[in-house]
Amino acid sequence: MSADHEHNRTQPDRREFIKTAAATTAIAAASTSFGPTILRATDKAGSKLPVVGAGEYTYECHHGWGALPDNLKWETTHGVAVDAAGNIYITYQGSAAIREHKDTVVVFDPDGQFVRSFGAEYYHGGHGIDVRKEGSEEFLYLCDFHHHIVTKTSLKGEVVWKKEFPQEPNVYKDAGAYRPTNVAFAPDGGFYIGDGYGSHYIHQYDKDAKWVRTWGGQGKEPGKFETPHGLWLDDRPGREPSLVVADRANARLQYFTLDGKHLGFVNEVSFPAHFDIRGDVLLVPDLHARVSLFGKDNKLIAHLGDDPAWTAEVKKMQIRRDEKKWQAGKFVHPHDACFDKDGNIFVAEWVETGRITKLVRVG
């Protein structure tokens, strides 16, 4: 999938864009109480690091995190996840123009030192990645939209199973219409797959990886999607466990019961991509140049990095290709993000040369 294709196939129509832009302006105004980006921290070279957020949710921005070995380079970073030991797993897409496929999953230790890499077979399709503990062992769930598969592997990449499109719901004519983007985990050991770049369905599986049900499809009505790009089990304290979906091109989050019944919307987003949860906080990376935090009852805490003027430039789709125009303390296209055990945040951005930012919590 080319960069232009990623953007063009998921943009809302003009009326939706105007509605979303108005909402974004209102949110930006409401967020000013958190204060502007400030400069105070210092990196190893003595330069000041940008700081975003305020109060309890204040973070130093460490752009360009992670030391890649000489044989690897980022080619549009997509996914990020953390295991119980604190190791960070990054996926990148890989260029269709490059015939020599390279590993698309790269693992770092908590200090950003390279540990290992694998996944050359996912080249040009590396996308979603999440870690799940099952019994005493952890596993990776990987989405490859180019090869139309979801794979469960060990933390070192050994394949447990590989799933193509489900035939049971009879919604696909062939594999080409199935382009999975992310996975969510059910509390009973099952899981959900979002067909974000394909036919806009959510597919539910049981703990034995057997198909249970499918719902959604393309549209704007409740229960329909325009790019269900990310999804997550929202089991924060005090909430009935439910599935939240990043309905990206509809500029909203949708909530469902665990068996697929529509519950409601959250509209204080612009182009949401995926999720993570820590305590009461829901983390939402937003492809429109910000990372959002929502508290209990989904009340907005902050849009980290939010700047309407900067976002307007980012939406022209040129900055993602030109590192010289990137600004410290500003995001370009956050595509995935996750917490570590200390509450720091790792952000993977959909930019041409790839970028990982570590937001170190100082609040």
Secondary structure, DSSP 8 states (H G I E B T S, - for coil): --HHHHHHTT---HHHHHHHHHHHHHHHHHGGGG---EEEEE-TTS-EEEEEEETTEEEEEEET-SB--TT---SSEEEEEE-TT--EEEEE---TT--S----EEEE-TTSBEEEEE-GGGTTTEEEEEEEEETTEEEEEEEETTTTEEEEEETT--EEEEE---STT---SSGGG----EEEE-TTS-EEEE-TTTT-EEEEE-TTS-EEEEEE-BSSSTT-BS-EEEEEEE--TTS--EEEEEEGGGTEEEEE-TTS-EEEEE---SSB---EEETTEEEEEETTTEEEEE-GGG-EEEEET--HHHHHHHTTT-GGG-GGG--TT--S-EEEEEE-TTS-EEEEE--TT-EEEEEEE--
